[in-house]
Amino acid sequence: MATKKRKRSALKRIRQTQRRTTVKTIGRSAARTAVRTAREAIAKGGEAAADVIAAAASALDRAAKRGAIHKNSARRRRSRIAKASSKAKKKG
């Protein structure tokens, strides 16, 4: 069976989907990495943790804005990082 000829509009949709997928994947990955580094910084403690936590919050917000993750998911993750940071400050 021969391959089906695709319409121009279908080809355009394929290009759009590929572009969107790469952008969202990059944003999601950046958010995950930022959260991981924030958790590590909280575990170590120190003064630099605040900057890393702010960077993680920013990365989560950017990912939510792009639609890479849901906005409530971003808010929940931000909240959990802040909570962990507060708990670590009280403890140490």
C-alpha positions in Angstrom: 0.0 0.0 0.0 1.4 3.4 -1.0 1.9 6.2 1.5 -0.8 8.7 1.6 -0.1 12.2 0.3 -0.4 14.8 3.1 -2.1 18.1 2.8 -0.2 21.3 3.3 -2.2 22.1 6.4 -1.4 18.7 7.9 2.3 19.2 7.3 2.0 22.6 9.0 0.3 21.0 12.0 3.1 18.4 12.2 5.7 21.2 12.2 3.8 23.1 14.9 3.4 20.1 17.1 7.1 19.3 16.8 8.1 22.9 17.7 5.6 23.0 20.6 6.8 19.6 21.9 10.5 20.7 22.0 9.7 24.0 23.7 7.5 22.3 26.4 10.0 19.5 26.9 12.8 22.0 27.5 10.6 24.0 30.0 9.6 20.9 31.8 13.1 19.7 32.1 14.4 23.1 33.3 11.7 23.1 36.0 12.6 19.6 37.1 16.3 20.4 37.3 15.7 23.6 39.2 13.5 21.8 41.7 16.2 19.1 42.2 18.9 21.7 42.8 16.6 23.5 45.2 16.0 20.4 47.2 19.7 19.7 47.3 20.5 23.2 48.5 17.8 22.9 51.2 19.3 19.7 52.4 22.8 21.2 52.5 21.6 24.5 54.1 23.5 27.7 53.9 22.9 31.2 52.5 22.8 30.2 48.8 19.6 28.2 49.3 17.4 31.3 49.0 18.7 32.2 45.5 18.3 28.6 44.3 14.7 28.4 45.7 13.9 31.7 43.9 15.3 30.3 40.6 13.3 27.1 41.0 10.1 29.1 41.6 10.8 31.2 38.5 11.5 28.1 36.4 8.2 26.5 37.6 6.3 29.7 36.7 7.9 29.9 33.3 7.0 26.2 32.6 3.4 26.8 33.7 3.2 29.9 31.5 4.3 27.9 28.5 1.9 25.2 29.3 4.6 22.6 30.0 3.1 21.9 33.4 -0.3 22.8 34.9 -0.4 26.0 36.8 -1.7 24.3 40.0 1.1 21.8 39.7 3.7 24.6 39.6 2.1 26.3 42.6 2.0 23.0 44.5 5.7 22.4 43.8 6.6 25.9 44.8 4.7 25.6 48.0 6.4 22.3 48.9 9.9 23.8 48.2 9.1 26.8 50.4 7.7 24.5 53.1 10.8 22.4 53.1 13.0 25.4 53.2 11.1 26.9 56.2 11.3 23.5 58.0 15.0 23.3 57.4 15.6 26.8 58.7 13.7 26.1 61.9 15.5 22.8 62.3 19.0 24.1 61.7 
